[in-house]
Amino acid sequence: MQIAKSWRRQPSNLRLEGTRCTACGHLAFPATIRCRQCGQAEFDVYQFTGFGEVVVSSIVYEAPRDFGEHVPYCAAVVRLEEGISIATMITDVDPEDVSPGMPVEMVTRRIAAQGDKGPILYAYKFAPLLENQ
């Protein structure tokens, strides 16, 4: 199996797919094998809406390996409509313009490429929510 194809098949990489506990309804992202709320081990797949708001953000000027081409970029914690908070990158906006409370939506963007001829890896990021949506 190719790395790129395997990457695309991971539900948490391109979709905000997590789990909902069948016992207590607790939501988790990424998917988990045991409920953090009640300890139950049976889940339904849950597709998050992808809409939320920025809780806190920071501009990254010194990136980890393989993210150097993205600097400066905005790293943030986003609280989804469903109440789950996730760490993510904010894209399609000047990092200086990101602030707490900013409405955002999940988008799929390129995060890395393995050389000129290697696979391109995509993942979710968040972008400002357009006013007409």
MODELLER restraints for C-alpha pairs under 7 A, 6 or more apart:
rsr = mdl.restraints
at = mdl.atoms
rsr.add(forms.Gaussian(group=physical.xy_distance, feature=features.Distance(at['CA:4:A'], at['CA:119:A']), mean=5.61, stdev=0.5))
rsr.add(forms.Gaussian(group=physical.xy_distance, feature=features.Distance(at['CA:4:A'], at['CA:120:A']), mean=6.77, stdev=0.5))
rsr.add(forms.Gaussian(group=physical.xy_distance, feature=features.Distance(at['CA:4:A'], at['CA:121:A']), mean=6.30, stdev=0.5))
rsr.add(forms.Gaussian(group=physical.xy_distance, feature=features.Distance(at['CA:8:A'], at['CA:14:A']), mean=6.56, stdev=0.5))
rsr.add(forms.Gaussian(group=physical.xy_distance, feature=features.Distance(at['CA:11:A'], at['CA:17:A']), mean=5.59, stdev=0.5))
rsr.add(forms.Gaussian(group=physical.xy_distance, feature=features.Distance(at['CA:12:A'], at['CA:30:A']), mean=6.07, stdev=0.5))
rsr.add(forms.Gaussian(group=physical.xy_distance, feature=features.Distance(at['CA:13:A'], at['CA:123:A']), mean=4.79, stdev=0.5))
rsr.add(forms.Gaussian(group=physical.xy_distance, feature=features.Distance(at['CA:13:A'], at['CA:124:A']), mean=6.04, stdev=0.5))
rsr.add(forms.Gaussian(group=physical.xy_distance, feature=features.Distance(at['CA:14:A'], at['CA:108:A']), mean=6.28, stdev=0.5))
rsr.add(forms.Gaussian(group=physical.xy_distance, feature=features.Distance(at['CA:14:A'], at['CA:123:A']), mean=5.11, stdev=0.5))
rsr.add(forms.Gaussian(group=physical.xy_distance, feature=features.Distance(at['CA:14:A'], at['CA:124:A']), mean=5.46, stdev=0.5))
rsr.add(forms.Gaussian(group=physical.xy_distance, feature=features.Distance(at['CA:15:A'], at['CA:124:A']), mean=6.98, stdev=0.5))
rsr.add(forms.Gaussian(group=physical.xy_distance, feature=features.Distance(at['CA:16:A'], at['CA:47:A']), mean=6.03, stdev=0.5))
rsr.add(forms.Gaussian(group=physical.xy_distance, feature=features.Distance(at['CA:16:A'], at['CA:48:A']), mean=5.39, stdev=0.5))
rsr.add(forms.Gaussian(group=physical.xy_distance, feature=features.Distance(at['CA:16:A'], at['CA:50:A']), mean=6.57, stdev=0.5))
rsr.add(forms.Gaussian(group=physical.xy_distance, feature=features.Distance(at['CA:17:A'], at['CA:30:A']), mean=6.94, stdev=0.5))
rsr.add(forms.Gaussian(group=physical.xy_distance, feature=features.Distance(at['CA:17:A'], at['CA:45:A']), mean=6.91, stdev=0.5))
rsr.add(forms.Gaussian(group=physical.xy_distance, feature=features.Distance(at['CA:17:A'], at['CA:46:A']), mean=5.71, stdev=0.5))
rsr.add(forms.Gaussian(group=physical.xy_distance, feature=features.Distance(at['CA:17:A'], at['CA:47:A']), mean=4.60, stdev=0.5))
rsr.add(forms.Gaussian(group=physical.xy_distance, feature=features.Distance(at['CA:17:A'], at['CA:48:A']), mean=6.10, stdev=0.5))
rsr.add(forms.Gaussian(group=physical.xy_distance, feature=features.Distance(at['CA:18:A'], at['CA:28:A']), mean=5.57, stdev=0.5))
rsr.add(forms.Gaussian(group=physical.xy_distance, feature=features.Distance(at['CA:18:A'], at['CA:29:A']), mean=4.62, stdev=0.5))
rsr.add(forms.Gaussian(group=physical.xy_distance, feature=features.Distance(at['CA:18:A'], at['CA:30:A']), mean=5.03, stdev=0.5))
rsr.add(forms.Gaussian(group=physical.xy_distance, feature=features.Distance(at['CA:18:A'], at['CA:31:A']), mean=4.20, stdev=0.5))
rsr.add(forms.Gaussian(group=physical.xy_distance, feature=features.Distance(at['CA:18:A'], at['CA:45:A']), mean=5.96, stdev=0.5))
rsr.add(forms.Gaussian(group=physical.xy_distance, feature=features.Distance(at['CA:18:A'], at['CA:46:A']), mean=5.08, stdev=0.5))
rsr.add(forms.Gaussian(group=physical.xy_distance, feature=features.Distance(at['CA:18:A'], at['CA:47:A']), mean=6.33, stdev=0.5))
rsr.add(forms.Gaussian(group=physical.xy_distance, feature=features.Distance(at['CA:19:A'], at['CA:27:A']), mean=5.71, stdev=0.5))
rsr.add(forms.Gaussian(group=physical.xy_distance, feature=features.Distance(at['CA:19:A'], at['CA:28:A']), mean=5.26, stdev=0.5))
rsr.add(forms.Gaussian(group=physical.xy_distance, feature=features.Distance(at['CA:19:A'], at['CA:29:A']), mean=6.75, stdev=0.5))
rsr.add(forms.Gaussian(group=physical.xy_distance, feature=features.Distance(at['CA:19:A'], at['CA:31:A']), mean=5.05, stdev=0.5))
rsr.add(forms.Gaussian(group=physical.xy_distance, feature=features.Distance(at['CA:19:A'], at['CA:32:A']), mean=6.71, stdev=0.5))
rsr.add(forms.Gaussian(group=physical.xy_distance, feature=features.Distance(at['CA:19:A'], at['CA:43:A']), mean=5.85, stdev=0.5))
rsr.add(forms.Gaussian(group=physical.xy_distance, feature=features.Distance(at['CA:19:A'], at['CA:44:A']), mean=5.61, stdev=0.5))
rsr.add(forms.Gaussian(group=physical.xy_distance, feature=features.Distance(at['CA:19:A'], at['CA:45:A']), mean=4.68, stdev=0.5))
rsr.add(forms.Gaussian(group=physical.xy_distance, feature=features.Distance(at['CA:19:A'], at['CA:46:A']), mean=4.84, stdev=0.5))
rsr.add(forms.Gaussian(group=physical.xy_distance, feature=features.Distance(at['CA:20:A'], at['CA:26:A']), mean=5.50, stdev=0.5))
rsr.add(forms.Gaussian(group=physical.xy_distance, feature=features.Distance(at['CA:20:A'], at['CA:27:A']), mean=4.53, stdev=0.5))
rsr.add(forms.Gaussian(group=physical.xy_distance, feature=features.Distance(at['CA:20:A'], at['CA:28:A']), mean=6.49, stdev=0.5))
rsr.add(forms.Gaussian(group=physical.xy_distance, feature=features.Distance(at['CA:20:A'], at['CA:43:A']), mean=5.41, stdev=0.5))
rsr.add(forms.Gaussian(group=physical.xy_distance, feature=features.Distance(at['CA:20:A'], at['CA:44:A']), mean=5.25, stdev=0.5))
rsr.add(forms.Gaussian(group=physical.xy_distance, feature=features.Distance(at['CA:20:A'], at['CA:45:A']), mean=6.34, stdev=0.5))
rsr.add(forms.Gaussian(group=physical.xy_distance, feature=features.Distance(at['CA:20:A'], at['CA:46:A']), mean=5.80, stdev=0.5))
rsr.add(forms.Gaussian(group=physical.xy_distance, feature=features.Distance(at['CA:21:A'], at['CA:27:A']), mean=6.59, stdev=0.5))
rsr.add(forms.Gaussian(group=physical.xy_distance, feature=features.Distance(at['CA:21:A'], at['CA:35:A']), mean=6.27, stdev=0.5))
rsr.add(forms.Gaussian(group=physical.xy_distance, feature=features.Distance(at['CA:21:A'], at['CA:42:A']), mean=6.17, stdev=0.5))
rsr.add(forms.Gaussian(group=physical.xy_distance, feature=features.Distance(at['CA:21:A'], at['CA:43:A']), mean=4.57, stdev=0.5))
rsr.add(forms.Gaussian(group=physical.xy_distance, feature=features.Distance(at['CA:21:A'], at['CA:44:A']), mean=6.52, stdev=0.5))
rsr.add(forms.Gaussian(group=physical.xy_distance, feature=features.Distance(at['CA:22:A'], at['CA:42:A']), mean=5.92, stdev=0.5))
rsr.add(forms.Gaussian(group=physical.xy_distance, feature=features.Distance(at['CA:22:A'], at['CA:43:A']), mean=5.24, stdev=0.5))
rsr.add(forms.Gaussian(group=physical.xy_distance, feature=features.Distance(at['CA:22:A'], at['CA:44:A']), mean=6.50, stdev=0.5))
rsr.add(forms.Gaussian(group=physical.xy_distance, feature=features.Distance(at['CA:23:A'], at['CA:40:A']), mean=6.70, stdev=0.5))
rsr.add(forms.Gaussian(group=physical.xy_distance, feature=features.Distance(at['CA:24:A'], at['CA:38:A']), mean=6.94, stdev=0.5))
rsr.add(forms.Gaussian(group=physical.xy_distance, feature=features.Distance(at['CA:26:A'], at['CA:37:A']), mean=6.57, stdev=0.5))
rsr.add(forms.Gaussian(group=physical.xy_distance, feature=features.Distance(at['CA:33:A'], at['CA:41:A']), mean=5.92, stdev=0.5))
rsr.add(forms.Gaussian(group=physical.xy_distance, feature=features.Distance(at['CA:34:A'], at['CA:40:A']), mean=5.73, stdev=0.5))
rsr.add(forms.Gaussian(group=physical.xy_distance, feature=features.Distance(at['CA:34:A'], at['CA:41:A']), mean=4.61, stdev=0.5))
rsr.add(forms.Gaussian(group=physical.xy_distance, feature=features.Distance(at['CA:35:A'], at['CA:41:A']), mean=6.28, stdev=0.5))
rsr.add(forms.Gaussian(group=physical.xy_distance, feature=features.Distance(at['CA:50:A'], at['CA:80:A']), mean=6.73, stdev=0.5))
rsr.add(forms.Gaussian(group=physical.xy_distance, feature=features.Distance(at['CA:50:A'], at['CA:105:A']), mean=5.40, stdev=0.5))
rsr.add(forms.Gaussian(group=physical.xy_distance, feature=features.Distance(at['CA:50:A'], at['CA:106:A']), mean=4.82, stdev=0.5))
rsr.add(forms.Gaussian(group=physical.xy_distance, feature=features.Distance(at['CA:51:A'], at['CA:80:A']), mean=5.73, stdev=0.5))
rsr.add(forms.Gaussian(group=physical.xy_distance, feature=features.Distance(at['CA:51:A'], at['CA:81:A']), mean=5.91, stdev=0.5))
rsr.add(forms.Gaussian(group=physical.xy_distance, feature=features.Distance(at['CA:51:A'], at['CA:104:A']), mean=5.94, stdev=0.5))
rsr.add(forms.Gaussian(group=physical.xy_distance, feature=features.Distance(at['CA:51:A'], at['CA:105:A']), mean=4.46, stdev=0.5))
rsr.add(forms.Gaussian(group=physical.xy_distance, feature=features.Distance(at['CA:51:A'], at['CA:106:A']), mean=6.48, stdev=0.5))
rsr.add(forms.Gaussian(group=physical.xy_distance, feature=features.Distance(at['CA:52:A'], at['CA:78:A']), mean=6.31, stdev=0.5))
rsr.add(forms.Gaussian(group=physical.xy_distance, feature=features.Distance(at['CA:52:A'], at['CA:79:A']), mean=5.40, stdev=0.5))
rsr.add(forms.Gaussian(group=physical.xy_distance, feature=features.Distance(at['CA:52:A'], at['CA:80:A']), mean=4.01, stdev=0.5))
rsr.add(forms.Gaussian(group=physical.xy_distance, feature=features.Distance(at['CA:52:A'], at['CA:81:A']), mean=5.09, stdev=0.5))
rsr.add(forms.Gaussian(group=physical.xy_distance, feature=features.Distance(at['CA:52:A'], at['CA:103:A']), mean=5.85, stdev=0.5))
rsr.add(forms.Gaussian(group=physical.xy_distance, feature=features.Distance(at['CA:52:A'], at['CA:104:A']), mean=5.42, stdev=0.5))
rsr.add(forms.Gaussian(group=physical.xy_distance, feature=features.Distance(at['CA:52:A'], at['CA:105:A']), mean=6.26, stdev=0.5))
rsr.add(forms.Gaussian(group=physical.xy_distance, feature=features.Distance(at['CA:53:A'], at['CA:78:A']), mean=5.45, stdev=0.5))
rsr.add(forms.Gaussian(group=physical.xy_distance, feature=features.Distance(at['CA:53:A'], at['CA:79:A']), mean=5.53, stdev=0.5))
rsr.add(forms.Gaussian(group=physical.xy_distance, feature=features.Distance(at['CA:53:A'], at['CA:80:A']), mean=6.61, stdev=0.5))
rsr.add(forms.Gaussian(group=physical.xy_distance, feature=features.Distance(at['CA:53:A'], at['CA:101:A']), mean=5.37, stdev=0.5))
rsr.add(forms.Gaussian(group=physical.xy_distance, feature=features.Distance(at['CA:53:A'], at['CA:102:A']), mean=5.28, stdev=0.5))
rsr.add(forms.Gaussian(group=physical.xy_distance, feature=features.Distance(at['CA:53:A'], at['CA:103:A']), mean=4.34, stdev=0.5))
rsr.add(forms.Gaussian(group=physical.xy_distance, feature=features.Distance(at['CA:53:A'], at['CA:104:A']), mean=5.37, stdev=0.5))
rsr.add(forms.Gaussian(group=physical.xy_distance, feature=features.Distance(at['CA:54:A'], at['CA:76:A']), mean=6.69, stdev=0.5))
rsr.add(forms.Gaussian(group=physical.xy_distance, feature=features.Distance(at['CA:54:A'], at['CA:77:A']), mean=6.06, stdev=0.5))
rsr.add(forms.Gaussian(group=physical.xy_distance, feature=features.Distance(at['CA:54:A'], at['CA:78:A']), mean=4.51, stdev=0.5))
rsr.add(forms.Gaussian(group=physical.xy_distance, feature=features.Distance(at['CA:54:A'], at['CA:79:A']), mean=6.45, stdev=0.5))
rsr.add(forms.Gaussian(group=physical.xy_distance, feature=features.Distance(at['CA:54:A'], at['CA:99:A']), mean=6.77, stdev=0.5))
rsr.add(forms.Gaussian(group=physical.xy_distance, feature=features.Distance(at['CA:54:A'], at['CA:100:A']), mean=4.97, stdev=0.5))
rsr.add(forms.Gaussian(group=physical.xy_distance, feature=features.Distance(at['CA:54:A'], at['CA:101:A']), mean=5.21, stdev=0.5))
rsr.add(forms.Gaussian(group=physical.xy_distance, feature=features.Distance(at['CA:54:A'], at['CA:102:A']), mean=5.33, stdev=0.5))
rsr.add(forms.Gaussian(group=physical.xy_distance, feature=features.Distance(at['CA:54:A'], at['CA:103:A']), mean=6.65, stdev=0.5))
rsr.add(forms.Gaussian(group=physical.xy_distance, feature=features.Distance(at['CA:55:A'], at['CA:77:A']), mean=5.51, stdev=0.5))
rsr.add(forms.Gaussian(group=physical.xy_distance, feature=features.Distance(at['CA:55:A'], at['CA:78:A']), mean=5.50, stdev=0.5))
rsr.add(forms.Gaussian(group=physical.xy_distance, feature=features.Distance(at['CA:55:A'], at['CA:79:A']), mean=6.37, stdev=0.5))
rsr.add(forms.Gaussian(group=physical.xy_distance, feature=features.Distance(at['CA:55:A'], at['CA:100:A']), mean=4.98, stdev=0.5))
rsr.add(forms.Gaussian(group=physical.xy_distance, feature=features.Distance(at['CA:55:A'], at['CA:101:A']), mean=6.22, stdev=0.5))
rsr.add(forms.Gaussian(group=physical.xy_distance, feature=features.Distance(at['CA:56:A'], at['CA:76:A']), mean=5.64, stdev=0.5))
rsr.add(forms.Gaussian(group=physical.xy_distance, feature=features.Distance(at['CA:56:A'], at['CA:77:A']), mean=5.51, stdev=0.5))
rsr.add(forms.Gaussian(group=physical.xy_distance, feature=features.Distance(at['CA:56:A'], at['CA:100:A']), mean=5.47, stdev=0.5))
rsr.add(forms.Gaussian(group=physical.xy_distance, feature=features.Distance(at['CA:57:A'], at['CA:74:A']), mean=6.57, stdev=0.5))
rsr.add(forms.Gaussian(group=physical.xy_distance, feature=features.Distance(at['CA:57:A'], at['CA:75:A']), mean=5.63, stdev=0.5))
rsr.add(forms.Gaussian(group=physical.xy_distance, feature=features.Distance(at['CA:57:A'], at['CA:76:A']), mean=4.05, stdev=0.5))
rsr.add(forms.Gaussian(group=physical.xy_distance, feature=features.Distance(at['CA:57:A'], at['CA:77:A']), mean=6.42, stdev=0.5))
rsr.add(forms.Gaussian(group=physical.xy_distance, feature=features.Distance(at['CA:57:A'], at['CA:99:A']), mean=6.89, stdev=0.5))
rsr.add(forms.Gaussian(group=physical.xy_distance, feature=features.Distance(at['CA:58:A'], at['CA:74:A']), mean=5.68, stdev=0.5))
rsr.add(forms.Gaussian(group=physical.xy_distance, feature=features.Distance(at['CA:58:A'], at['CA:75:A']), mean=5.40, stdev=0.5))
rsr.add(forms.Gaussian(group=physical.xy_distance, feature=features.Distance(at['CA:58:A'], at['CA:76:A']), mean=6.29, stdev=0.5))
rsr.add(forms.Gaussian(group=physical.xy_distance, feature=features.Distance(at['CA:59:A'], at['CA:72:A']), mean=6.46, stdev=0.5))
rsr.add(forms.Gaussian(group=physical.xy_distance, feature=features.Distance(at['CA:59:A'], at['CA:73:A']), mean=5.62, stdev=0.5))
rsr.add(forms.Gaussian(group=physical.xy_distance, feature=features.Distance(at['CA:59:A'], at['CA:74:A']), mean=4.55, stdev=0.5))
rsr.add(forms.Gaussian(group=physical.xy_distance, feature=features.Distance(at['CA:59:A'], at['CA:75:A']), mean=6.25, stdev=0.5))
rsr.add(forms.Gaussian(group=physical.xy_distance, feature=features.Distance(at['CA:59:A'], at['CA:95:A']), mean=6.22, stdev=0.5))
rsr.add(forms.Gaussian(group=physical.xy_distance, feature=features.Distance(at['CA:60:A'], at['CA:71:A']), mean=6.49, stdev=0.5))
rsr.add(forms.Gaussian(group=physical.xy_distance, feature=features.Distance(at['CA:60:A'], at['CA:72:A']), mean=5.41, stdev=0.5))
rsr.add(forms.Gaussian(group=physical.xy_distance, feature=features.Distance(at['CA:60:A'], at['CA:73:A']), mean=5.33, stdev=0.5))
rsr.add(forms.Gaussian(group=physical.xy_distance, feature=features.Distance(at['CA:60:A'], at['CA:74:A']), mean=6.04, stdev=0.5))
rsr.add(forms.Gaussian(group=physical.xy_distance, feature=features.Distance(at['CA:60:A'], at['CA:75:A']), mean=6.74, stdev=0.5))
rsr.add(forms.Gaussian(group=physical.xy_distance, feature=features.Distance(at['CA:61:A'], at['CA:71:A']), mean=5.51, stdev=0.5))
rsr.add(forms.Gaussian(group=physical.xy_distance, feature=features.Distance(at['CA:61:A'], at['CA:72:A']), mean=4.78, stdev=0.5))
rsr.add(forms.Gaussian(group=physical.xy_distance, feature=features.Distance(at['CA:63:A'], at['CA:71:A']), mean=6.51, stdev=0.5))
rsr.add(forms.Gaussian(group=physical.xy_distance, feature=features.Distance(at['CA:66:A'], at['CA:112:A']), mean=6.83, stdev=0.5))
rsr.add(forms.Gaussian(group=physical.xy_distance, feature=features.Distance(at['CA:73:A'], at['CA:95:A']), mean=5.98, stdev=0.5))
rsr.add(forms.Gaussian(group=physical.xy_distance, feature=features.Distance(at['CA:74:A'], at['CA:89:A']), mean=5.66, stdev=0.5))
rsr.add(forms.Gaussian(group=physical.xy_distance, feature=features.Distance(at['CA:74:A'], at['CA:90:A']), mean=5.33, stdev=0.5))
rsr.add(forms.Gaussian(group=physical.xy_distance, feature=features.Distance(at['CA:74:A'], at['CA:95:A']), mean=5.10, stdev=0.5))
rsr.add(forms.Gaussian(group=physical.xy_distance, feature=features.Distance(at['CA:75:A'], at['CA:88:A']), mean=5.87, stdev=0.5))
rsr.add(forms.Gaussian(group=physical.xy_distance, feature=features.Distance(at['CA:75:A'], at['CA:89:A']), mean=4.53, stdev=0.5))
rsr.add(forms.Gaussian(group=physical.xy_distance, feature=features.Distance(at['CA:75:A'], at['CA:90:A']), mean=6.23, stdev=0.5))
rsr.add(forms.Gaussian(group=physical.xy_distance, feature=features.Distance(at['CA:76:A'], at['CA:87:A']), mean=5.75, stdev=0.5))
rsr.add(forms.Gaussian(group=physical.xy_distance, feature=features.Distance(at['CA:76:A'], at['CA:88:A']), mean=5.46, stdev=0.5))
rsr.add(forms.Gaussian(group=physical.xy_distance, feature=features.Distance(at['CA:76:A'], at['CA:89:A']), mean=5.91, stdev=0.5))
rsr.add(forms.Gaussian(group=physical.xy_distance, feature=features.Distance(at['CA:76:A'], at['CA:90:A']), mean=6.71, stdev=0.5))
rsr.add(forms.Gaussian(group=physical.xy_distance, feature=features.Distance(at['CA:77:A'], at['CA:85:A']), mean=6.35, stdev=0.5))
rsr.add(forms.Gaussian(group=physical.xy_distance, feature=features.Distance(at['CA:77:A'], at['CA:86:A']), mean=5.44, stdev=0.5))
rsr.add(forms.Gaussian(group=physical.xy_distance, feature=features.Distance(at['CA:77:A'], at['CA:87:A']), mean=4.48, stdev=0.5))
rsr.add(forms.Gaussian(group=physical.xy_distance, feature=features.Distance(at['CA:77:A'], at['CA:88:A']), mean=6.19, stdev=0.5))
rsr.add(forms.Gaussian(group=physical.xy_distance, feature=features.Distance(at['CA:78:A'], at['CA:85:A']), mean=5.40, stdev=0.5))
rsr.add(forms.Gaussian(group=physical.xy_distance, feature=features.Distance(at['CA:78:A'], at['CA:86:A']), mean=5.42, stdev=0.5))
rsr.add(forms.Gaussian(group=physical.xy_distance, feature=features.Distance(at['CA:78:A'], at['CA:87:A']), mean=6.43, stdev=0.5))
rsr.add(forms.Gaussian(group=physical.xy_distance, feature=features.Distance(at['CA:79:A'], at['CA:85:A']), mean=4.15, stdev=0.5))
rsr.add(forms.Gaussian(group=physical.xy_distance, feature=features.Distance(at['CA:79:A'], at['CA:86:A']), mean=6.51, stdev=0.5))
rsr.add(forms.Gaussian(group=physical.xy_distance, feature=features.Distance(at['CA:88:A'], at['CA:125:A']), mean=5.93, stdev=0.5))
rsr.add(forms.Gaussian(group=physical.xy_distance, feature=features.Distance(at['CA:89:A'], at['CA:125:A']), mean=5.23, stdev=0.5))
rsr.add(forms.Gaussian(group=physical.xy_distance, feature=features.Distance(at['CA:89:A'], at['CA:126:A']), mean=6.29, stdev=0.5))
rsr.add(forms.Gaussian(group=physical.xy_distance, feature=features.Distance(at['CA:90:A'], at['CA:125:A']), mean=5.94, stdev=0.5))
rsr.add(forms.Gaussian(group=physical.xy_distance, feature=features.Distance(at['CA:90:A'], at['CA:126:A']), mean=4.84, stdev=0.5))
rsr.add(forms.Gaussian(group=physical.xy_distance, feature=features.Distance(at['CA:90:A'], at['CA:127:A']), mean=5.54, stdev=0.5))
rsr.add(forms.Gaussian(group=physical.xy_distance, feature=features.Distance(at['CA:91:A'], at['CA:125:A']), mean=6.64, stdev=0.5))
rsr.add(forms.Gaussian(group=physical.xy_distance, feature=features.Distance(at['CA:91:A'], at['CA:126:A']), mean=6.05, stdev=0.5))
rsr.add(forms.Gaussian(group=physical.xy_distance, feature=features.Distance(at['CA:91:A'], at['CA:127:A']), mean=5.06, stdev=0.5))
rsr.add(forms.Gaussian(group=physical.xy_distance, feature=features.Distance(at['CA:92:A'], at['CA:127:A']), mean=5.72, stdev=0.5))
rsr.add(forms.Gaussian(group=physical.xy_distance, feature=features.Distance(at['CA:103:A'], at['CA:128:A']), mean=6.02, stdev=0.5))
rsr.add(forms.Gaussian(group=physical.xy_distance, feature=features.Distance(at['CA:103:A'], at['CA:129:A']), mean=5.49, stdev=0.5))
rsr.add(forms.Gaussian(group=physical.xy_distance, feature=features.Distance(at['CA:104:A'], at['CA:126:A']), mean=5.97, stdev=0.5))
rsr.add(forms.Gaussian(group=physical.xy_distance, feature=features.Distance(at['CA:104:A'], at['CA:127:A']), mean=5.31, stdev=0.5))
rsr.add(forms.Gaussian(group=physical.xy_distance, feature=features.Distance(at['CA:104:A'], at['CA:128:A']), mean=4.33, stdev=0.5))
rsr.add(forms.Gaussian(group=physical.xy_distance, feature=features.Distance(at['CA:104:A'], at['CA:129:A']), mean=4.50, stdev=0.5))
rsr.add(forms.Gaussian(group=physical.xy_distance, feature=features.Distance(at['CA:105:A'], at['CA:126:A']), mean=5.30, stdev=0.5))
rsr.add(forms.Gaussian(group=physical.xy_distance, feature=features.Distance(at['CA:105:A'], at['CA:127:A']), mean=5.55, stdev=0.5))
rsr.add(forms.Gaussian(group=physical.xy_distance, feature=features.Distance(at['CA:105:A'], at['CA:128:A']), mean=6.38, stdev=0.5))
rsr.add(forms.Gaussian(group=physical.xy_distance, feature=features.Distance(at['CA:105:A'], at['CA:129:A']), mean=5.53, stdev=0.5))
rsr.add(forms.Gaussian(group=physical.xy_distance, feature=features.Distance(at['CA:106:A'], at['CA:124:A']), mean=6.27, stdev=0.5))
rsr.add(forms.Gaussian(group=physical.xy_distance, feature=features.Distance(at['CA:106:A'], at['CA:125:A']), mean=5.76, stdev=0.5))
rsr.add(forms.Gaussian(group=physical.xy_distance, feature=features.Distance(at['CA:106:A'], at['CA:126:A']), mean=4.44, stdev=0.5))
rsr.add(forms.Gaussian(group=physical.xy_distance, feature=features.Distance(at['CA:106:A'], at['CA:127:A']), mean=6.49, stdev=0.5))
rsr.add(forms.Gaussian(group=physical.xy_distance, feature=features.Distance(at['CA:107:A'], at['CA:124:A']), mean=5.59, stdev=0.5))
rsr.add(forms.Gaussian(group=physical.xy_distance, feature=features.Distance(at['CA:107:A'], at['CA:125:A']), mean=5.44, stdev=0.5))
rsr.add(forms.Gaussian(group=physical.xy_distance, feature=features.Distance(at['CA:107:A'], at['CA:126:A']), mean=5.56, stdev=0.5))
rsr.add(forms.Gaussian(group=physical.xy_distance, feature=features.Distance(at['CA:107:A'], at['CA:127:A']), mean=6.57, stdev=0.5))
rsr.add(forms.Gaussian(group=physical.xy_distance, feature=features.Distance(at['CA:108:A'], at['CA:122:A']), mean=6.56, stdev=0.5))
rsr.add(forms.Gaussian(group=physical.xy_distance, feature=features.Distance(at['CA:108:A'], at['CA:123:A']), mean=5.54, stdev=0.5))
rsr.add(forms.Gaussian(group=physical.xy_distance, feature=features.Distance(at['CA:108:A'], at['CA:124:A']), mean=4.58, stdev=0.5))
rsr.add(forms.Gaussian(group=physical.xy_distance, feature=features.Distance(at['CA:108:A'], at['CA:125:A']), mean=6.12, stdev=0.5))
rsr.add(forms.Gaussian(group=physical.xy_distance, feature=features.Distance(at['CA:109:A'], at['CA:122:A']), mean=5.40, stdev=0.5))
rsr.add(forms.Gaussian(group=physical.xy_distance, feature=features.Distance(at['CA:109:A'], at['CA:123:A']), mean=5.74, stdev=0.5))
rsr.add(forms.Gaussian(group=physical.xy_distance, feature=features.Distance(at['CA:109:A'], at['CA:124:A']), mean=6.21, stdev=0.5))
rsr.add(forms.Gaussian(group=physical.xy_distance, feature=features.Distance(at['CA:109:A'], at['CA:125:A']), mean=6.53, stdev=0.5))
rsr.add(forms.Gaussian(group=physical.xy_distance, feature=features.Distance(at['CA:110:A'], at['CA:120:A']), mean=6.91, stdev=0.5))
rsr.add(forms.Gaussian(group=physical.xy_distance, feature=features.Distance(at['CA:110:A'], at['CA:121:A']), mean=5.83, stdev=0.5))
rsr.add(forms.Gaussian(group=physical.xy_distance, feature=features.Distance(at['CA:110:A'], at['CA:122:A']), mean=4.24, stdev=0.5))
rsr.add(forms.Gaussian(group=physical.xy_distance, feature=features.Distance(at['CA:110:A'], at['CA:123:A']), mean=6.44, stdev=0.5))
rsr.add(forms.Gaussian(group=physical.xy_distance, feature=features.Distance(at['CA:111:A'], at['CA:121:A']), mean=5.81, stdev=0.5))
rsr.add(forms.Gaussian(group=physical.xy_distance, feature=features.Distance(at['CA:111:A'], at['CA:122:A']), mean=5.38, stdev=0.5))
rsr.add(forms.Gaussian(group=physical.xy_distance, feature=features.Distance(at['CA:111:A'], at['CA:123:A']), mean=6.38, stdev=0.5))
rsr.add(forms.Gaussian(group=physical.xy_distance, feature=features.Distance(at['CA:112:A'], at['CA:120:A']), mean=5.91, stdev=0.5))
rsr.add(forms.Gaussian(group=physical.xy_distance, feature=features.Distance(at['CA:112:A'], at['CA:121:A']), mean=5.18, stdev=0.5))
rsr.add(forms.Gaussian(group=physical.xy_distance, feature=features.Distance(at['CA:113:A'], at['CA:119:A']), mean=5.86, stdev=0.5))
rsr.add(forms.Gaussian(group=physical.xy_distance, feature=features.Distance(at['CA:113:A'], at['CA:120:A']), mean=4.26, stdev=0.5))
rsr.add(forms.Gaussian(group=physical.xy_distance, feature=features.Distance(at['CA:113:A'], at['CA:121:A']), mean=5.95, stdev=0.5))
rsr.add(forms.Gaussian(group=physical.xy_distance, feature=features.Distance(at['CA:114:A'], at['CA:120:A']), mean=6.47, stdev=0.5))
